[in-house]
């Protein structure tokens, strides 16, 4: 690797770190004050970044909110990809997908709240269509990975668009209530129950 390449790599990592710091600061502001009431100055104060840096990386507040939404799902997708790396059966894959969803939500409650409540930020910045296409590609790649498992045929035949709602719909419904403090049991206390329901619903 040349000195120029090393410098470019270091610069890229520094830029990514700064962007993540700004996004985390924005998340804290959005959760505690709401998107409408949050100002760029609040985000600047929380992140320690200059106003110019914030505008350089993201543009306006609405674009920060959209980037925050997408980054949350991107980080979750990376975690899910890692968790599925070693699975060898369709049952293990179902278990891993549910566990990873629950683990990510518990580890990132504010980000999960934001993702659950603010899909509209994509529409507000005219990014919804592109994001929908990207999500469809991600889901297709996931399904292709499952199809390669030796016991894939154990999976009940359903329209492809039904699998994820059946698999993680109950987790997300309960998670929304748990994040709002409306459930008697913690989300992770029900992991095995969610897995058992999914296995019974999806496997022959």
C-alpha positions in Angstrom: 0.0 0.0 0.0 1.4 3.4 -1.0 1.7 6.3 1.4 -1.0 8.1 -0.6 -3.3 5.1 -0.1 -2.6 5.0 3.6 -3.3 8.7 3.9 -6.6 8.3 2.0 -7.6 5.4 4.2 -6.9 7.3 7.4 -8.8 10.3 6.0 -11.8 8.1 5.2 -11.8 6.6 8.6 -11.6 10.0 10.2 -14.4 11.2 8.1 -16.6 8.2 8.9 -15.9 8.6 12.6 -16.8 12.3 12.5 -20.0 11.5 10.6 -21.0 8.9 13.2 -20.3 11.3 16.0 -22.7 13.8 14.4 -25.3 11.2 13.8 -25.2 10.0 17.5 -25.4 13.6 18.7 -28.4 14.2 16.4 -30.1 11.0 17.7 -29.8 12.2 21.2 -31.3 15.5 20.3 -34.1 14.0 18.2 -35.1 11.6 21.0 -35.1 14.2 23.7 -36.4 17.2 21.8 -38.1 15.8 18.7 -37.0 16.4 15.2 -38.9 19.6 14.7 -37.6 21.3 17.9 -34.0 20.2 17.3 -31.7 22.8 15.7 -28.3 22.5 14.0 -26.8 24.4 16.9 -28.0 21.7 19.3 -26.4 19.0 17.2 -23.2 21.1 16.9 -23.1 21.5 20.7 -23.7 17.8 21.3 -21.2 16.6 18.7 -18.5 19.1 19.1 -18.4 19.5 15.3 -18.5 22.9 13.6 -21.7 24.0 11.8 -19.7 24.0 8.6 -18.6 20.3 9.2 -22.2 19.3 9.8 -23.4 20.9 6.6 -20.5 19.5 4.7 -21.2 15.9 5.8 -25.0 16.0 5.6 -26.6 19.2 4.6 -29.7 20.3 6.5 -31.4 18.8 9.5 -33.8 16.7 7.5 -30.9 15.0 5.6 -29.2 14.3 9.0 -32.4 12.5 10.1 -32.6 10.5 6.9 -28.9 9.5 7.2 -29.5 8.6 10.8 -32.4 6.3 9.9 -30.4 4.6 7.1 -27.2 4.3 9.3 -29.2 2.5 12.0 -30.4 -0.1 9.6 -27.0 -0.4 8.0 -25.4 -1.2 11.3 -28.1 -3.7 12.1 -27.6 -5.3 8.7 -23.9 -5.7 9.3 -24.5 -7.3 12.6 -27.0 -9.7 11.1 -24.6 -10.6 8.3 -22.0 -11.5 10.8 -24.4 -13.6 12.8 -25.5 -15.6 9.8 -21.9 -16.3 8.6 -21.6 -19.6 10.5 -25.2 -21.0 10.3 -25.6 -24.4 8.7 -29.3 -25.1 9.0 -32.5 -23.1 8.3 -33.5 -23.5 12.0 -30.2 -21.9 13.1 -30.8 -19.1 10.6 -34.2 -18.4 12.0 -32.8 -18.4 15.5 -30.0 -16.1 14.6 -32.2 -13.6 12.8 -34.5 -13.3 15.8 -31.6 -13.1 18.3 -29.8 -10.5 16.3 -32.9 -8.3 16.1 -33.5 -8.5 19.8 -29.8 -7.9 20.7 -29.6 -4.9 18.4 -32.7 -3.3 19.8 -31.6 -3.8 23.4 -28.1 -2.5 22.7 -29.5 0.5 20.7 -32.9 1.5 22.2 -32.8 5.1 21.1 -31.8 4.2 17.6 -34.5 1.5 17.5 -37.1 4.0 18.7 -36.1 6.4 15.9 -36.2 3.7 13.2 -39.6 2.5 14.4 -41.1 6.0 14.6 -39.5 8.0 11.8 -39.7 6.2 8.5 -41.2 9.4 7.2 -37.8 11.1 7.2 -36.9 9.3 4.0 -40.1 10.5 2.3 -39.4 14.0 3.5 -36.0 14.0 1.7 -37.3 12.1 -1.3 -35.1 9.1 -0.5 -37.9 6.6 0.2 -38.0 5.0 -3.3 -34.3 4.5 -3.5 -34.2 3.1 0.1 -37.0 0.7 -0.7 -35.0 -0.6 -3.7 -31.9 -1.0 -1.5 -34.0 -2.8 1.1 -35.4 -5.1 -1.5 -31.9 -6.0 -2.6 -30.8 -6.7 0.9 -33.8 -8.9 1.6 -33.2 -10.8 -1.7 -29.5 -11.3 -0.7 -30.6 -12.7 2.6 -33.1 -15.0 1.0 -30.5 -16.2 -1.4 -28.2 -17.0 1.5 -31.0 -19.1 3.1 -31.7 -20.9 -0.1 -28.1 -22.2 -0.1 -28.7 -24.0 3.2 -28.9 -27.8 2.8 -32.3 -28.1 4.6 -33.8 -25.0 3.0 -36.8 -27.1 1.8 -38.0 -27.3 5.3 -39.1 -23.7 5.0 -42.8 -23.6 4.3 -43.8 -22.3 0.9 -45.1 -18.8 1.2 -44.9 -15.6 -1.0 -41.4 -14.3 -0.4 -42.6 -11.0 0.9 -44.3 -12.8 3.8 -41.3 -14.4 5.4 -39.8 -11.5 7.2 -43.1 -10.2 8.6 -43.9 -13.7 9.9 -40.3 -14.1 11.2 -39.7 -10.7 12.9 -43.1 -9.0 12.9 -43.9 -10.3 16.4 -40.5 -9.2 17.8 -40.9 -5.7 16.4 -44.5 -5.3 17.6 -43.5 -6.3 21.1 -40.3 -4.2 20.9 -42.2 -1.1 20.2 -44.3 -1.6 23.3 -41.2 -2.5 25.4 -39.4 0.6 24.2 -42.4 2.6 25.4 -42.4 0.9 28.8 -45.7 -0.8 28.2 -44.7 -4.4 28.7 -44.3 -6.4 31.9 -41.4 -8.6 30.5 -38.1 -7.4 29.0 -37.7 -8.1 25.3 -34.8 -10.6 25.8 -36.8 -12.6 28.3 -39.0 -13.7 25.4 -36.3 -14.6 22.9 -37.0 -18.4 23.1 -40.8 -17.8 22.8 -40.3 -15.7 19.6 -38.0 -18.4 18.2 -40.5 -21.1 19.0 -43.3 -19.2 17.3 -41.3 -18.6 14.2 -40.1 -22.2 13.9 -43.7 -23.4 14.2 -44.9 -20.9 11.7 -42.2 -21.3 9.1 -40.9 -24.8 9.2 -42.6 -28.0 8.1 
